[in-house]
Amino acid sequence: MTLAIVDSCVSCWACVDVCPSDAIYLSEQEKHFIIDAKKCTECEGDYANPQCASICPIEETILDSSGVAINPAGSLTGIPPDRMAEVMCEIQSR
């Protein structure tokens, strides 16, 4: 049971301070943050949802053990991806 941060991470440091198990660190080789599988608890026992995904400003950057994004596209805006183009056109026409 562990989460993973992929290379779309911009190293903003938001996730580091909210991780209750101190499982997130900056990898010099990867050039972005990674999650220590031995320390990650997915916030079970501390929070209902993984805190790193709750605060991450880059959608689809944090994956579960199956490789599925737990902060999927649309999670920041609340706008489903299939509706985003329509919404962007509306915004730009203002």
NUKE-603663 format. One record per residue: residue number from 1; x negated, y negated, z negated of N, C-alpha, C, O, CB in turn; residue in three letters. Coordinates in pm, whole numbers, plus 50000, padded with zeros to 5 digits. Glycine has a CB too. Layout:
<atoms>
+-------+-------+-------+-------+-------+-------+-------+-------+-------+-------+-------+-------+-------+-------+-------+-------+------+
: dovex :    nx :    ny :    nz :   cax :   cay :   caz :    cx :    cy :    cz :    ox :    oy :    oz :   cbx :   cby :   cbz : loza :
+-------+-------+-------+-------+-------+-------+-------+-------+-------+-------+-------+-------+-------+-------+-------+-------+------+
:   NUM :     X :     Y :     Z :     X :     Y :     Z :     X :     Y :     Z :     X :     Y :     Z :     X :     Y :     Z :  ALA :
...
+-------+-------+-------+-------+-------+-------+-------+-------+-------+-------+-------+-------+-------+-------+-------+-------+------+
</atoms>
This chain:
<atoms>
+-------+-------+-------+-------+-------+-------+-------+-------+-------+-------+-------+-------+-------+-------+-------+-------+------+
: dovex :    nx :    ny :    nz :   cax :   cay :   caz :    cx :    cy :    cz :    ox :    oy :    oz :   cbx :   cby :   cbz : loza :
+-------+-------+-------+-------+-------+-------+-------+-------+-------+-------+-------+-------+-------+-------+-------+-------+------+
:     1 : 49916 : 50117 : 50000 : 50000 : 50000 : 50000 : 49911 : 49876 : 50000 : 49847 : 49844 : 49900 : 50096 : 50000 : 49878 :  MET :
:     2 : 49908 : 49808 : 50114 : 49832 : 49684 : 50120 : 49879 : 49600 : 50237 : 49941 : 49649 : 50331 : 49682 : 49712 : 50131 :  THR :
:     3 : 49847 : 49475 : 50229 : 49878 : 49381 : 50335 : 49749 : 49347 : 50408 : 49640 : 49377 : 50360 : 49945 : 49253 : 50279 :  LEU :
:     4 : 49762 : 49285 : 50525 : 49644 : 49246 : 50602 : 49666 : 49107 : 50660 : 49778 : 49070 : 50696 : 49614 : 49348 : 50715 :  ALA :
:     5 : 49558 : 49031 : 50667 : 49560 : 48900 : 50732 : 49485 : 48915 : 50863 : 49372 : 48964 : 50865 : 49496 : 48788 : 50640 :  ILE :
:     6 : 49549 : 48874 : 50973 : 49487 : 48890 : 51105 : 49414 : 48763 : 51148 : 49419 : 48661 : 51079 : 49594 : 48927 : 51209 :  VAL :
:     7 : 49347 : 48771 : 51262 : 49259 : 48662 : 51302 : 49328 : 48533 : 51345 : 49259 : 48437 : 51379 : 49176 : 48708 : 51413 :  ASP :
:     8 : 49460 : 48527 : 51343 : 49527 : 48399 : 51367 : 49521 : 48310 : 51243 : 49562 : 48194 : 51248 : 49674 : 48422 : 51409 :  SER :
:     9 : 49470 : 48363 : 51133 : 49451 : 48287 : 51009 : 49362 : 48167 : 51036 : 49259 : 48178 : 51103 : 49389 : 48377 : 50897 :  CYS :
:    10 : 49402 : 48050 : 50984 : 49325 : 47928 : 51004 : 49244 : 47890 : 50879 : 49188 : 47781 : 50871 : 49417 : 47813 : 51042 :  VAL :
:    11 : 49239 : 47981 : 50783 : 49162 : 47960 : 50660 : 49202 : 47833 : 50587 : 49116 : 47753 : 50550 : 49014 : 47956 : 50691 :  SER :
:    12 : 49331 : 47815 : 50567 : 49381 : 47694 : 50503 : 49375 : 47700 : 50350 : 49394 : 47599 : 50283 : 49524 : 47668 : 50547 :  CYS :
:    13 : 49349 : 47817 : 50295 : 49336 : 47841 : 50151 : 49470 : 47847 : 50077 : 49470 : 47866 : 49956 : 49251 : 47734 : 50091 :  TRP :
:    14 : 49582 : 47832 : 50144 : 49712 : 47831 : 50075 : 49738 : 47961 : 50002 : 49789 : 47959 : 49890 : 49824 : 47805 : 50174 :  ALA :
:    15 : 49704 : 48073 : 50062 : 49734 : 48204 : 50003 : 49646 : 48240 : 49884 : 49688 : 48316 : 49797 : 49720 : 48311 : 50108 :  CYS :
:    16 : 49528 : 48187 : 49880 : 49431 : 48226 : 49777 : 49483 : 48195 : 49636 : 49477 : 48281 : 49548 : 49298 : 48154 : 49799 :  VAL :
:    17 : 49532 : 48076 : 49616 : 49577 : 48035 : 49482 : 49705 : 48103 : 49436 : 49730 : 48110 : 49316 : 49596 : 47888 : 49479 :  ASP :
:    18 : 49786 : 48154 : 49529 : 49912 : 48216 : 49488 : 49903 : 48368 : 49469 : 49998 : 48430 : 49422 : 50019 : 48186 : 49589 :  VAL :
:    19 : 49791 : 48427 : 49504 : 49776 : 48572 : 49491 : 49756 : 48610 : 49345 : 49655 : 48573 : 49285 : 49657 : 48622 : 49577 :  CYS :
:    20 : 49853 : 48683 : 49285 : 49842 : 48717 : 49143 : 49735 : 48820 : 49112 : 49697 : 48837 : 48996 : 49974 : 48767 : 49095 :  PRO :
:    21 : 49685 : 48889 : 49213 : 49584 : 48992 : 49187 : 49445 : 48953 : 49239 : 49355 : 49037 : 49241 : 49627 : 49122 : 49250 :  SER :
:    22 : 49428 : 48830 : 49280 : 49299 : 48781 : 49331 : 49243 : 48873 : 49440 : 49124 : 48904 : 49441 : 49198 : 48768 : 49217 :  ASP :
:    23 : 49330 : 48917 : 49530 : 49290 : 49012 : 49633 : 49247 : 48945 : 49764 : 49203 : 49015 : 49856 : 49402 : 49106 : 49661 :  ALA :
:    24 : 49259 : 48815 : 49774 : 49231 : 48746 : 49899 : 49098 : 48672 : 49890 : 49072 : 48600 : 49794 : 49344 : 48647 : 49935 :  ILE :
:    25 : 49015 : 48693 : 49992 : 48886 : 48624 : 49994 : 48846 : 48592 : 50137 : 48895 : 48652 : 50232 : 48777 : 48710 : 49926 :  TYR :
:    26 : 48756 : 48496 : 50149 : 48708 : 48451 : 50280 : 48598 : 48544 : 50328 : 48498 : 48564 : 50259 : 48657 : 48305 : 50274 :  LEU :
:    27 : 48616 : 48600 : 50445 : 48518 : 48690 : 50502 : 48423 : 48612 : 50591 : 48465 : 48542 : 50684 : 48587 : 48802 : 50582 :  SER :
:    28 : 48297 : 48623 : 50564 : 48197 : 48553 : 50645 : 48190 : 48615 : 50785 : 48167 : 48544 : 50883 : 48058 : 48558 : 50577 :  GLU :
:    29 : 48209 : 48745 : 50795 : 48202 : 48813 : 50923 : 48325 : 48786 : 51009 : 48312 : 48764 : 51130 : 48187 : 48962 : 50902 :  GLN :
:    30 : 48443 : 48787 : 50949 : 48567 : 48771 : 51023 : 48601 : 48625 : 51050 : 48677 : 48595 : 51143 : 48680 : 48835 : 50947 :  GLU :
:    31 : 48545 : 48533 : 50971 : 48571 : 48389 : 50982 : 48713 : 48351 : 50942 : 48763 : 48246 : 50981 : 48543 : 48341 : 51123 :  LYS :
:    32 : 48778 : 48437 : 50867 : 48911 : 48406 : 50813 : 48930 : 48487 : 50685 : 48846 : 48569 : 50649 : 49024 : 48437 : 50917 :  HIS :
:    33 : 49039 : 48462 : 50617 : 49065 : 48534 : 50492 : 49105 : 48678 : 50520 : 49163 : 48709 : 50624 : 49174 : 48465 : 50410 :  PHE :
:    34 : 49072 : 48764 : 50427 : 49115 : 48903 : 50434 : 49166 : 48943 : 50295 : 49141 : 48875 : 50196 : 48997 : 48996 : 50481 :  ILE :
:    35 : 49236 : 49055 : 50292 : 49293 : 49104 : 50167 : 49222 : 49232 : 50126 : 49212 : 49326 : 50205 : 49446 : 49128 : 50181 :  ILE :
:    36 : 49173 : 49234 : 50004 : 49107 : 49352 : 49949 : 49214 : 49457 : 49920 : 49297 : 49439 : 49830 : 49025 : 49316 : 49820 :  ASP :
:    37 : 49211 : 49566 : 49995 : 49313 : 49672 : 49982 : 49316 : 49734 : 49843 : 49420 : 49779 : 49797 : 49288 : 49781 : 50085 :  ALA :
:    38 : 49203 : 49736 : 49776 : 49197 : 49796 : 49643 : 49263 : 49708 : 49537 : 49307 : 49759 : 49433 : 49052 : 49822 : 49604 :  LYS :
:    39 : 49271 : 49578 : 49562 : 49330 : 49486 : 49465 : 49474 : 49449 : 49497 : 49551 : 49417 : 49406 : 49248 : 49361 : 49458 :  LYS :
:    40 : 49513 : 49454 : 49624 : 49645 : 49408 : 49665 : 49756 : 49498 : 49610 : 49753 : 49620 : 49625 : 49654 : 49404 : 49818 :  CYS :
:    41 : 49852 : 49435 : 49547 : 49968 : 49506 : 49492 : 50096 : 49469 : 49567 : 50204 : 49516 : 49532 : 49984 : 49475 : 49343 :  THR :
:    42 : 50083 : 49386 : 49670 : 50197 : 49330 : 49743 : 50290 : 49256 : 49648 : 50409 : 49243 : 49674 : 50275 : 49442 : 49817 :  GLU :
:    43 : 50234 : 49209 : 49539 : 50303 : 49130 : 49436 : 50408 : 49210 : 49359 : 50487 : 49151 : 49285 : 50368 : 49011 : 49499 :  CYS :
:    44 : 50409 : 49341 : 49375 : 50504 : 49424 : 49300 : 50478 : 49407 : 49151 : 50364 : 49415 : 49105 : 50494 : 49574 : 49341 :  GLU :
:    45 : 50584 : 49384 : 49078 : 50573 : 49363 : 48934 : 50552 : 49217 : 48898 : 50567 : 49179 : 48782 : 50462 : 49445 : 48879 :  GLY :
:    46 : 50516 : 49135 : 48996 : 50495 : 48992 : 48971 : 50601 : 48906 : 49040 : 50655 : 48814 : 48980 : 50356 : 48952 : 49019 :  ASP :
:    47 : 50629 : 48938 : 49167 : 50724 : 48858 : 49247 : 50806 : 48951 : 49335 : 50766 : 49064 : 49363 : 50648 : 48753 : 49333 :  TYR :
:    48 : 50921 : 48903 : 49379 : 51008 : 48982 : 49466 : 50948 : 48997 : 49606 : 50970 : 49098 : 49672 : 51147 : 48918 : 49475 :  ALA :
:    49 : 50873 : 48896 : 49651 : 50813 : 48896 : 49784 : 50664 : 48865 : 49775 : 50622 : 48794 : 49683 : 50883 : 48795 : 49877 :  ASN :
:    50 : 50584 : 48916 : 49867 : 50442 : 48883 : 49868 : 50422 : 48731 : 49880 : 50471 : 48668 : 49973 : 50370 : 48956 : 49984 :  PRO :
:    51 : 50351 : 48677 : 49786 : 50333 : 48533 : 49781 : 50248 : 48478 : 49894 : 50269 : 48365 : 49938 : 50272 : 48495 : 49651 :  GLN :
:    52 : 50153 : 48556 : 49942 : 50069 : 48509 : 50052 : 50154 : 48482 : 50176 : 50133 : 48381 : 50245 : 49959 : 48612 : 50084 :  CYS :
:    53 : 50248 : 48571 : 50205 : 50335 : 48553 : 50322 : 50434 : 48440 : 50299 : 50473 : 48371 : 50394 : 50410 : 48682 : 50353 :  ALA :
:    54 : 50474 : 48420 : 50175 : 50570 : 48314 : 50144 : 50514 : 48175 : 50169 : 50589 : 48083 : 50202 : 50614 : 48325 : 50001 :  SER :
:    55 : 50384 : 48160 : 50154 : 50324 : 48028 : 50166 : 50244 : 48008 : 50295 : 50210 : 47895 : 50330 : 50234 : 48003 : 50049 :  ILE :
:    56 : 50214 : 48114 : 50366 : 50131 : 48106 : 50487 : 50196 : 48016 : 50593 : 50311 : 48038 : 50630 : 50107 : 48246 : 50545 :  CYS :
:    57 : 50123 : 47914 : 50642 : 50179 : 47823 : 50741 : 50169 : 47873 : 50885 : 50214 : 47805 : 50977 : 50111 : 47691 : 50730 :  PRO :
:    58 : 50110 : 47990 : 50905 : 50094 : 48045 : 51039 : 50177 : 48172 : 51049 : 50143 : 48274 : 50989 : 49944 : 48073 : 51072 :  ILE :
:    59 : 50284 : 48166 : 51125 : 50371 : 48282 : 51139 : 50299 : 48400 : 51203 : 50210 : 48382 : 51287 : 50494 : 48245 : 51221 :  GLU :
:    60 : 50339 : 48519 : 51163 : 50286 : 48646 : 51214 : 50137 : 48667 : 51184 : 50067 : 48734 : 51259 : 50307 : 48653 : 51362 :  GLU :
:    61 : 50092 : 48611 : 51074 : 49951 : 48626 : 51035 : 49931 : 48729 : 50926 : 49821 : 48783 : 50912 : 49897 : 48494 : 50989 :  THR :
:    62 : 50034 : 48759 : 50850 : 50021 : 48856 : 50742 : 50107 : 48978 : 50776 : 50228 : 48967 : 50797 : 50064 : 48795 : 50605 :  ILE :
:    63 : 50041 : 49093 : 50782 : 50107 : 49217 : 50823 : 50120 : 49314 : 50707 : 50038 : 49315 : 50615 : 50031 : 49282 : 50937 :  LEU :
:    64 : 50224 : 49396 : 50713 : 50239 : 49502 : 50613 : 50155 : 49622 : 50657 : 50087 : 49616 : 50759 : 50389 : 49543 : 50594 :  ASP :
:    65 : 50159 : 49728 : 50581 : 50075 : 49845 : 50611 : 50113 : 49913 : 50743 : 50036 : 49993 : 50795 : 50085 : 49945 : 50498 :  SER :
:    66 : 50232 : 49882 : 50797 : 50274 : 49937 : 50927 : 50232 : 49849 : 51043 : 50251 : 49885 : 51159 : 50425 : 49955 : 50929 :  SER :
:    67 : 50175 : 49733 : 51013 : 50134 : 49639 : 51118 : 50244 : 49543 : 51160 : 50233 : 49478 : 51264 : 50088 : 49715 : 51236 :  GLY :
:    68 : 50351 : 49535 : 51080 : 50463 : 49446 : 51109 : 50444 : 49316 : 51030 : 50414 : 49319 : 50911 : 50599 : 49514 : 51074 :  VAL :
:    69 : 50463 : 49204 : 51098 : 50448 : 49073 : 51033 : 50553 : 49056 : 50924 : 50672 : 49075 : 50948 : 50459 : 48959 : 51136 :  ALA :
:    70 : 50508 : 49020 : 50805 : 50603 : 48993 : 50698 : 50635 : 48844 : 50690 : 50717 : 48802 : 50609 : 50549 : 49042 : 50563 :  ILE :
:    71 : 50570 : 48765 : 50773 : 50607 : 48626 : 50793 : 50628 : 48608 : 50944 : 50548 : 48543 : 51012 : 50495 : 48525 : 50736 :  ASN :
:    72 : 50738 : 48666 : 50996 : 50762 : 48671 : 51140 : 50791 : 48535 : 51203 : 50815 : 48436 : 51134 : 50876 : 48762 : 51168 :  PRO :
:    73 : 50788 : 48534 : 51334 : 50822 : 48413 : 51408 : 50960 : 48366 : 51365 : 51054 : 48446 : 51357 : 50817 : 48438 : 51562 :  ALA :
:    74 : 50972 : 48237 : 51339 : 51097 : 48180 : 51293 : 51109 : 48170 : 51143 : 51201 : 48105 : 51092 : 51210 : 48261 : 51345 :  GLY :
:    75 : 51017 : 48232 : 51070 : 51027 : 48231 : 50924 : 50998 : 48094 : 50864 : 51047 : 48063 : 50756 : 50932 : 48333 : 50865 :  SER :
:    76 : 50921 : 48012 : 50931 : 50892 : 47878 : 50879 : 51004 : 47780 : 50911 : 51040 : 47697 : 50827 : 50761 : 47827 : 50935 :  LEU :
:    77 : 51056 : 47789 : 51030 : 51157 : 47693 : 51074 : 51299 : 47740 : 51047 : 51391 : 47658 : 51038 : 51141 : 47666 : 51220 :  THR :
:    78 : 51317 : 47870 : 51035 : 51452 : 47923 : 51021 : 51522 : 47934 : 51155 : 51641 : 47967 : 51161 : 51533 : 47837 : 50927 :  GLY :
:    79 : 51450 : 47906 : 51263 : 51506 : 47913 : 51398 : 51462 : 48044 : 51461 : 51342 : 48068 : 51474 : 51462 : 47789 : 51485 :  ILE :
:    80 : 51556 : 48128 : 51501 : 51519 : 48255 : 51565 : 51438 : 48229 : 51692 : 51467 : 48135 : 51766 : 51645 : 48338 : 51598 :  PRO :
:    81 : 51335 : 48311 : 51718 : 51250 : 48290 : 51835 : 51327 : 48280 : 51967 : 51289 : 48203 : 52055 : 51150 : 48402 : 51844 :  PRO :
:    82 : 51434 : 48356 : 51980 : 51509 : 48352 : 52105 : 51585 : 48220 : 52123 : 51634 : 48190 : 52232 : 51607 : 48468 : 52110 :  ASP :
:    83 : 51595 : 48142 : 52019 : 51664 : 48013 : 52027 : 51567 : 47895 : 52027 : 51609 : 47781 : 52048 : 51761 : 48000 : 51910 :  ARG :
:    84 : 51440 : 47921 : 52002 : 51340 : 47815 : 51988 : 51329 : 47727 : 52113 : 51323 : 47605 : 52099 : 51205 : 47875 : 51957 :  MET :
:    85 : 51327 : 47784 : 52232 : 51316 : 47704 : 52354 : 51432 : 47607 : 52366 : 51413 : 47491 : 52402 : 51310 : 47796 : 52478 :  ALA :
:    86 : 51551 : 47654 : 52335 : 51670 : 47568 : 52340 : 51659 : 47452 : 52241 : 51690 : 47338 : 52274 : 51796 : 47651 : 52311 :  GLU :
:    87 : 51614 : 47483 : 52120 : 51599 : 47381 : 52016 : 51492 : 47280 : 52055 : 51510 : 47160 : 52036 : 51565 : 47446 : 51881 :  VAL :
:    88 : 51381 : 47327 : 52110 : 51273 : 47236 : 52151 : 51320 : 47141 : 52261 : 51286 : 47023 : 52259 : 51151 : 47316 : 52199 :  MET :
:    89 : 51397 : 47191 : 52356 : 51452 : 47105 : 52463 : 51543 : 46998 : 52403 : 51539 : 46882 : 52444 : 51531 : 47189 : 52567 :  CYS :
:    90 : 51624 : 47038 : 52306 : 51714 : 46944 : 52240 : 51634 : 46835 : 52168 : 51668 : 46717 : 52177 : 51806 : 47017 : 52141 :  GLU :
:    91 : 51531 : 46874 : 52098 : 51449 : 46778 : 52024 : 51379 : 46682 : 52119 : 51376 : 46562 : 52095 : 51345 : 46851 : 51937 :  ILE :
:    92 : 51323 : 46734 : 52227 : 51249 : 46651 : 52322 : 51340 : 46555 : 52399 : 51294 : 46452 : 52446 : 51175 : 46740 : 52419 :  GLN :
:    93 : 51468 : 46588 : 52411 : 51558 : 46501 : 52485 : 51605 : 46381 : 52402 : 51672 : 46292 : 52455 : 51677 : 46580 : 52531 :  SER :
:    94 : 51572 : 46379 : 52276 : 51615 : 46268 : 52189 : 51538 : 46143 : 52214 : 51562 : 46041 : 52149 : 51601 : 46306 : 52043 :  ARG :
+-------+-------+-------+-------+-------+-------+-------+-------+-------+-------+-------+-------+-------+-------+-------+-------+------+
</atoms>
